[in-house]
């Protein structure tokens, strides 16, 4: 079975190693350094698909709470590249996250539940949902206020036009881009 991070198609890889896995691991190491090895962090992940990223974030031991948002719906931007049905993708999410009690799934569209999360209450936001300009703009606009001062917003697929252009317009150039095209931007106090 082909997946995004654990077993991607060979033509997705930049070299012989799995940069889609290694790049996210590098991001996790960066987060660990930025947050000084803390283990009480909270995060939101928009676009969880098969739960591979969520399981890696949870495996790091840094996060006491991981809130995953994904509608698993045919009307969302998803794993059509693999031809999987959304019901199968949801089952894989359940399998990949089954070992972690700090992962909570919100089976919904991000714009429909943003009010469920308090402002200034999260350390990290990871965007990997719909990569279109309007969707990325909406996710950043709705969820950036949910971040604490001195937190990090990041995401995947900075090589996608919709992601790259929208992130640069709303947040500026990322502080770091990893080998899997994950990116991060430090968020400082608004005061």
C-alpha positions, -999 to 999 in steps of 0.1 A, spaced: 0 0 0 13 34 -9 11 62 16 23 98 20 51 93 45 56 57 55 56 41 20 55 68 -8 57 60 -45 94 60 -56 89 88 -80 80 111 -51 114 107 -35 142 132 -42 169 105 -37 172 69 -25 160 77 10 125 86 20 127 124 23 90 126 31 96 107 63 131 122 71 119 158 64 92 155 89 115 140 115 139 169 109 110 193 115 102 175 148 138 178 159 136 215 151 105 218 172 121 200 200 150 224 200 127 255 197 105 244 226 136 233 246 126 197 250 92 203 266 66 175 267 35 196 275 29 211 240 -5 214 223 -11 214 186 -37 214 158 -31 195 126 -54 205 97 -55 177 71 -46 144 88 -54 118 61 -39 85 71 -26 98 104 10 93 95 22 128 105 0 128 137 15 95 148 51 109 142 43 140 162 28 119 190 58 95 189 81 125 197 67 127 232 65 165 229 28 168 226 3 163 254 -25 171 230 -28 167 192 -61 179 176 -65 164 141 -90 180 118 -100 161 86 -135 157 71 -126 124 53 -150 136 27 -152 133 -11 -155 171 -13 -122 177 3 -87 178 -12 -73 144 -4 -55 113 -15 -70 111 -49 -34 106 -62 -35 71 -48 -71 64 -57 -81 54 -22 -117 58 -10 -121 82 20 -136 53 41 -103 34 36 -82 65 45 -102 70 77 -96 34 87 -59 39 81 -60 70 103 -75 48 130 -48 22 126 -19 46 125 -31 66 156 -44 37 177 -15 36 201 -18 73 211 -43 86 237 -32 122 231 -47 124 196 -82 136 192 -99 136 158 -124 162 146 -141 147 116 -151 180 100 -139 208 78 -115 232 95 -136 263 88 -167 247 104 -151 241 138 -125 269 143 -147 283 170 -142 251 190 -107 261 198 -97 289 222 -75 318 210 -39 318 222 -40 282 235 -18 262 211 19 259 206 20 245 171 -3 246 140 5 222 112 -14 228 79 -17 199 54 -53 202 42 -65 217 10 -35 233 -8 -55 258 -28 -49 295 -22 -83 303 -7 -82 272 16 -47 280 29 -57 316 34 -88 306 53 -69 281 75 -42 306 84 -67 334 90 -89 313 112 -62 294 131 -33 317 136 -52 335 164 -53 301 182 -16 301 186 2 313 218 28 341 217 61 326 206 47 295 189 51 280 155 29 276 125 40 252 98 27 229 71 35 207 42 39 210 5 56 244 3 64 233 -33 27 238 -41 19 272 -56 -12 277 -34 7 270 -3 39 289 -12 23 321 -24 -3 322 4 22 316 32 46 343 18 17 367 15 3 362 50 33 352 70 64 361 50 92 337 40 93 306 62 121 304 88 130 269 75 119 245 47 126 208 52 134 181 26 98 169 25 87 205 18 74 210 52 79 245 64 78 265 97 74 301 107 79 314 142 51 335 156 60 362 179 39 382 203 13 405 186 19 431 213 
